[in-house]
């Protein structure tokens, strides 16, 4: 029997849904590769666990950075690995729906389509992430009403105004949660002469970070190493340092949404004042961001109940009737 599969290939997380089954895979977008044969050995958490526990020729690769494919070969191999894991073969005649950021180029979009077809998909279509999120939130996308989606991902942040089945205005920044993590790592190294890993930076962002700086500082101990001697060390990090590190990025994210609202037709922008902005993506959970965004745009902000999964949930809904929803899909040459 044919299969219908939706894939949300994010910079940090890959999610897969199958028609009739819902979400079946949610893993870090990391591939363990044998550098000698270029063979994909594992995906996601299994890939991360392999690295450092096997021979040196097994390395972890992140095929995407800031929403863009940085290793086309590994991205194709990763997608092939995912489809095969879902039981797709050349005989299954699978239809695949891929979500893409509006900032992606035609080359990046074609690469995803070609990878899906090479893996055995009979048909591969593309859906912009903001449209998928609007469908996941059950917004009136086909009505003459403006619905505004703000998607804060790990690699990109996108704002889209949707009306009558299309994205009327959009603003995409190649800036996301991983950039905030990088800023925190740089600040900790500069202020405390301590190198911390990606997971530690993510933890500091969640525990101490705030878009609207706290009146009183919060402290946390972290483990790292000295850059010159590689010795292990422990330092106490203040929320003041974390907030200062991410402040410029947060300002840029808010400015991107404001710019999109300014470019939207006045009638649709007016709708946003009553309906509010719909905030999705893992980055939307940054403490104080929703309040800051509402304050700067003078528009109410509604945070989705499960913001990280809204896009894949919307894509999964599309699997129920791919032919009817064809007008919503975007061309790889756009």
N, C-alpha and C positions, 0 to 999 in steps of 0.2 A: 504494500500500500504506500502511496506517496506520503511524505512527511512535510509538515510545515514547521519551520524553526525560526525563531527570532534570536538575534545575537546583538548584544550591546557591548561593543569593544571599547572599554574605557581605558584611560591612560594607566590607572592603577588597578582596576577591577574589571573582569570579564564576566558577563552574565548571559545565560542561555535559557530560553524557554521553548517548550515544544507544545504544539497545539494539543489540547486535551489533557496535558500533564502539568502545565504551568512552569514555574522556575525549576530547572533541573541542575543548573551549575552556576556557582558563584565563587570565583577564585581570583586571586591576584593575577594581574596580567604579566606573568613572569614565565619564561620558558627555560628549562634546563636543557642545554645543548652539548653534544659531544663535538668539540671543536675539530676533531680529526675527520669525522664523517659528516658533520653538520646535521646529524640526526637529532630529532627532538626526543628527549628521554622522558620528560615529565612536564606537567603544566601546573601552574598555581602554587598552592602550598606545598605540594609534593616536590615541585621543582626547587623551591627555596630550601627545603630540608635536604635535598641531595647535595647542594653546593657546600663544599667544605668537608663532606663526609665521604667523598669518593676521590678518584684521581684528579689531578690538576686540570686535565683536559675537559672536565665537565664544568661549565660556567653558566651563570644565570644571565639571561638577556631580557631586557624590557624593550619590546619592539616599538613602543609608542612613547613619545615625549611631547608634552603640551598639545595633546590631541592629534598629533601628526605622526605618521609612520616614519620611524628613523631607520628601521632595518626591514626593507620590503620582503626579503627572503624569509626572515624569521617570522614576520607577521603572517605570511602565506602559510608557512609550515605550522604555526600555532593554530590558525583557523582550520587547516586540514585536520590537525590532531583533534580539535574540538568536534568537528563534524563526524569524524570516524567514531569518536567516543559516544556520539548520539545515535550511532547505527546507520549513518548515511553512507551510501555507496553509489556507484554508477547505476545500479539496478533499482535503487529506492526512489529515484526521481524526486528528490527533495526540492522544496521551494524554500528559499532562505531570505529572510528580511533582516537587513543590517542597519543599525542606527548609526548616523554620522553627525559630527558637529558641523554647523553651518560654516565654520571657518576652514573646513577641509577643502583641499584643492581637487581639481578634476583628476589629477594623477593619483592622489590618495584614494579617491572614490573608486576609480577604475581598478586599482590594485585590490581592494576589498572584493569587488565583484568577481574579478578574475580568479582570486584565491578560492572563493566559494565554488565557482564553476569547476575549477581544477580538482576540488575535493569531491566532486560528484553531484553538486547541486544542478538541477535541471534549469532552475531559474533563480536569479538573485536580484532583489530590489532594495532601494535605499530610502530611508526615512530620516528626516532631520530630527535630532534629539529633542528639540523644543516642541515639535509637533507630537512626537511620541509621548512626551510628558503631559501635554494637554489632553491627549486621549486617555492616558493613565489616570488623570484627575477627573475624567468625565466632564470636561468643559464643553460648552456649546461651540465647537470649532466650525461648524457649517452655518452658523447663524451670523447675521450682520452685527455682531457684538465683538468688541475688542477684549481678548483674553491675553494677559501678559504673563509669560513664563520667564523666570530667572533661574538658570541652571548652573550651580556652582560645582564644577567637577574637579578632579584632581589635576587635569592638565589645561582645561579651558573653562571659561565662564561665558555663558551666552544669555542674552536677553532677546526674546522674540515676542512680537505682537501678532496674534493670530486672529483672523477673521475670514469668514466665508471659505473655509477649507484651505487657506494659504497663510504663509508668513508675510505679513504686510510690511513690517519693519524689523530689523535685526541688528544686533551689535554683538560681535564675538571677540573675545580677548584670549590670546594664548597665555593665559595666566590662571592658575588654580591652586588647589590645596598643596600640591607638591612644591610650588614656588614659595608658599608660606613656610613650609618645612625647611626649605633651603635657606631662607632668610634667618630662621631661628638657629640653624646649625652655624651659620656665619657669625651671628651675634655671640653665641656661646663660645665659639673659638676665639673671637676677638677679645671678649671681656674676661674670660676665665682660662684661656689657653687650654681648652679642652675640645677634643674632637668627639662628637656623638654621632651615632648612626641614624638612619632614616626613621626607624621605629621609635627611637628615643625622642627625636624631634616631633614626630606625630603625637606622641604621648604628652609632650610639653604643650603642644598647641591645644590639645583637648583639655588638659588639666589646668593650665595657667592662662592660655590665650583668651583675649577678649577684644572684640571690635570696638567696644566702648570702654575705655580704660577704667579699671576699678579704682575706687577711692583709697582702698587699703591693699597693700601688696600681699600676695600669697607665695609661699616658698615650696620648693620641691628638690629633693636630692636626686642627682642623676649620675650614672656611671659612664665613663668615657676613657680616653687615653690622651696622653700628652703628645702633641704633634712631633716634637723633636726627639724624644726618647722612647716613644711608644709604650711608656709605662701606664698601667691602669691607675685611674684616679677617680675620686668622687668630689663633686662640687654641689653647692646649694644654689639653685637658680631661682631668680625672682620673677614674678609675673610682670613686673615693670619692664624687665629686659625683653621678655617675650612680646609684650604689647608694642613696645617701641620697634622691635624687629619687623613686625608684620604691618605696622601702621600705614606705610606707603602703599603696600599692595592692597590693603583694605580700601584705601581711598580710591585707588584705580578701579577696583571692582564696582564701587558705588557710582563712580563717574561713568562707567560703561553703561550701566542701567539708565542713568539720567539722560545720557546721549541718545539712547534708543527711544525713550519716551519723547524726547524733543523732536525726533525725526518722524514719529508716527503721525498720521492724520489727526487733526484736533478732535474729531468726533470719537475716534477710537481711544485716544489718550484720555478723553473725558470718561469713557467707560471704566478705565482703570481706577479712577478716583472712587468709583462706587463699588467695583468688583474687587479691587485690590491686586497686588502683585502676588503671584504664586511662586514660592521659593522651593526649589527642589535641588537634588544633588547632595552628596556627603558634606560639602563645604558649608551648606546652609545651617549646619549644627554648631558652627562657631559661635561661641557665647557673645550675645549682644549684637550680632550682625543684622538680624531681622529688624531690631529696634532702630539701629543706626540707618539702615536703608529706608525705613519708613520716615524717619526724621528728615533725611536729606532730600527725599523725593516728594514729601508731603502726600504720600499714598499709603494706605493700609497694606500690610504685608502678611500673607498667610503662609505658614510653613507646613508642607505636606507631612502627613502622619508618618510615612516611611519614605523620606526624601530620596534615599540612595537607590530605591528600587522602582521609583515612579516611571522612569524611562522604559525599563524592560517590561513593566506591567502594561504600559501603553502599547508597546510593540507586540506583546503577546495577544492583546485584544485584536490587533489588526490581522492576526493569523486566521481568525474566524471567517474573514471574508476578504481575501486579498484582491479579488477581481473588482469588487465594488469600491474598494478604497484606493484603487489605482491612481486616481487624480491627486492623492496626497503624496505620492512618492516623487523623489527628485531624480534627475538625470545625473549620471556620472560626469557628463560634460559641462555641467552648470558651473 
